[in-house]
Amino acid sequence: MSALLIDVSFLIVDYKALLPLRRLLDSAYEKTEGIRYEIVVTDNSEYDKSSFFRENYPDIRYINNKTNLGFSKAVNIGIWQCTGKYILLLNPDTRLKNNVALLLARYLDNQPDVGIVGSRILNDDESLQFSCRSFPSYKTAFFHRYSLLTKLFPKNKYSNEYFNPVGSYDKPVEVDWLSGSCMMIRKQALDAVGLFDENFFMYCEDVDICRRMKSHGWKIVYYPEAVIYHSIGKSSSQNKMKAIRERHKSMWVYYKKHFKRHKTIDIIIWFGIIARCVSRLIVALFQ
């Protein structure tokens, strides 16, 4: 690995989001300088865009998976094609505001105990997205983003502990986990803990990889000097109902993997996830 010629491998998983993806790619070429990089795109669509990439982005390594294999599996396929010492995982509905690759890579160069570092993430209107979280706990079931308690008491202690554990988003800070929409992963750390868990079709895979990193002694850090925009939900809005179902399936997978098991509690958690999923599906249907 010491003979690597590439510092950063951009890795993007696409699923029928060509217009946002083009914006991201154009921003990557525009903003990235002072560093050796490559771009790898793994495409979960059945439509092969090889000719499009040859014509418009001939330097990009494009992989068509021919079907929707899920986010984690597509990431792993892309990782095998990445040659950089750092992998910059980006959602296709993001775009770079500044030289994100260089800033995050320099941070990892200077912090050898950090396994994953993430950027500041902004909405399109420049408002802040809360991209750092505490690891989910039993309390999260009652104080998650869509819960009645969070809506009625938005500034309550338990919701804030989960959604805004850092207090200030203006300085680097160690966190439990970062949004997978933008995370730079040290390849050495990934080799130590293993690839993304493909039991997560989509969602929760970012929580899982951060948890595994921390369990192996690697730090997870939020670094606000690097900034991206994220048009949240654009890549999943094409099939919102499926996205809701997959999110809740992943919650159950995460619970089974990381929580101590007890038959009675398992039943309660399972019914709670089902109830939450049904409520979100009903809301989405009427929206």
Secondary structure, DSSP 4 states (H G I P E B T S, - for coil): -TT---SEEEEEEESS-HHHHHHHHHHHHHH--SS-EEEEEEE-SSS--HHHHHHH-TTSEEEE-SS---HHHHHHHHHHH--SSEEEEE-TTEEESS-HHHHHHHHHHH-TTEEEEEEEEE-TTSPBP--EEPPP-GGGGTSSTT-HHHHHSTT-HHHHHHH-TTS-SSS-EE-SEE-TTEEEEEHHHHHHH-S--TT-SSSSHHHHHHHHHHHTT-EEEEEEEEEEEE-TTTTTGGGHHHHHHHHHHHHHHHHHHHS---HHHHHHHHHHHHHHHHHHHHHHHH-
